[in-house]
Structures are given as structure tokens and as C-alpha cells.
């Protein structure tokens, strides 16, 4: 009986030890699973990233984007826990300065304009109708020049070709070096013809009398008195073309052209060569060797010539009637 009890005690002892091992094993399993969950969660937090359009990933809190903030590089924040981009956009790589595209573009335009202003094309520049200045590459101005006739396309307009000779009454004139004015070269005692002074002999006297610019010298080649559209506004489509048919030039300085009303035009310093023509416009413009401008200031309508009928008269400086032209 005593031996039987000992046997049962030994069996119970083995059972108790087995239960303890099982419990210890279960505890180890629970601890291992808990540690695994912690490690997995940490792994997810570390490796989550935001996807870029170029198939790359941003694994930082602030990354460069393919978008632009105006003309600047744009940066965006990445939520590393969710792997999603945040909505705000930034202009620096710390994602601290919010992007303002409108201000960025305006700043860029201003910077570009400032860069363009820093460099200028060197050369003359018209600053008004009669003056021009020499501009340096740094955009500063140095020399100033006055254009007697006018300044167009950064160039002083020439009245005549430098060195050219011209007769006006008994004065032989020469065009100045810059072409802006006529300079008196010589007083011709016996008259001036064909750009030279006449000598005191009978042949020249006869020639002087013959070379008078009279009615036979002039012809109206074209008379466009009905301008297209509104005559009062389309002034330079109202014009006439006059020709010198004589074999010598005619100095028309101080001569006048008028209509049947009170409109009158006085020629500036102007000489019409042999077999040459000139065009007289009603409106504004710059006078040349072949084109003159009435520069009409009449009101309420600046047009000169009637569309139905009118009379053109040409008079010399003495008021003598040289040419009369009626239309229609």
C-alpha cells in the first residue's frame, strides 16, 4: 500500500511539470506574436512613401515635385504614415514657404523686364519730332542732336543732298553737309540758271529770258480730288501731280496753289527739275524732293478739293497767274 501511494505521487509530479512547461510555452508564443506585431508596425511606418509621377517614390517629409510654382521648383509634403501627399505646395526644400504662383509669375516678369532694361542697343534714338540722342549700351544718353526738318526712324530727315547746288532768284545755293539746310554760296549779278551764275553777255541774257517758268512748262499729270471713303478723314488720298515739261528747272519757292474757294498752299524751298514731277497731298507728312504736304488745318472739314467741280490756279511769287486747271 505504501508503494502504491508513492507511484501515484510520482505520476502527479510528472503531470504538474508538464502543465508548467505547456504554460511557459504558451507565454513564449504570446510574447513572440506581440513582438512580431510591433516589428511589422514599425516596418510599415518606415517604408511607406508617396509616389511621384515618374514612378519614383518620396520617402522624406518634403520632396521635389514635377509641378511648378510659377517659374520656380515646387515641393510637397509626404505623410509617411499614410503614404499620401498633403495638399499644400511649397517653394523651398524644407516645405516651409507656401507657393503663391501668381506672385511668382509677376516677380518673374518684373525680373525679366529689369534684365531687358539693363541692356540697350547703342545708337541714335529719336526723342521727339526734332531731336535725337545717342544711347549707350547701359541705356544712358550722351549726345543730343537737333534735326532741322524732323527726326524719323532715329534719323534726321534731309532737306537736300549734301553738296547739291540750286538757284534761287540771283542766289546760287549749296546744300549743307548734313543735308538739313540750303546755304547761300554766291550772289549772281546777272542771274542764276541751271545751278550756276550767268555771265554778262547777250547769249546768256537771251537764255535768261527764254528760261522763264511760264504756263507752257506745267502740266497736271493726275488729279485725285475724290478720296476714297470720307474725304474729310482720308486726306492723303486727295492729291495732285504736277510736271515741269521745260528743259530747265523751275524754282517754285514762294509760289502758291489755290482752289476756287479761299484755300491756298504756299511752296516751301522747292525746285522742280526738268521733266520732273511732284505730288501734293492734302494731309500731313514729311516733305521730300518728290512729295509735298498741304497739311490742311481748315474746319470743319480739312478736305480741299470739291468732288463735283473746282478750279486749280498756280501763281508765282509776283502773284502772276501761271496755270489754271478746271474740272470736271
Secondary structure by P-SEA (a helix, b strand, c coil): caaaaaaaaaaaaaaaaaaaaaaaaaaaaaaaaaaaaaaaaaaaaacbbbbccccccccccbbbbccccccbbbbbbbccccccccccccccccccccccaaaaaaaaaaaaaaaaaaccccccccccccbbbbbcccccccbbbbbcccccccbbbbcccccbbbbcccbbbbbcccccbbbbcccccccccccccccccaaaaaaaaaacccccccccccccccccccccccccccbbbbbbccccccccccccccccccbbbbbccccccccbbbbbbcbbbbbcccbbbccccccccccccccccbbbbbbcccccccbbbbcc
